[in-house]
Amino acid sequence: MIGGMRKQVRIQNRSVTQDSFGGVEESWVDLGTRMAEIVPLSSRELWYASQIESNATHKCTLRYFNGLTVQCRFIVDEKKYEVSSVLNPDGRKRWHECTIVEET
């Protein structure tokens, strides 16, 4: 698994602040980076993921990152991915398996 982690992923979290006119401004704050494996979902995985999240397009596996939630997004090679699910498959806080959606 470690050998497949060849993509550097920048993890960002949404920050919402109120401006001086009472409006809302949204920005993204960098939380950190991790090396990850990102692969397109196979047809079976795509079908299964569509039962949970209709837009999932890729699976991302990375080392555990404290604070990673579905409110985050990934930046990989200038492409933006919305995180649609975050799993800790072995329950030991070693890995995250995420389904992600490429933003267009």
Secondary structure, 3 states (H helix, E strand, C coil): CHHHCCEEEEEEEEEEEECCCCCEEEEEEEEEEEEEEEEECCHHHHHHHHHHCCCCCEEEEEECCCCCCCCEEEEECCEEEEEEEEECCCCCCCEEEEEEEECC
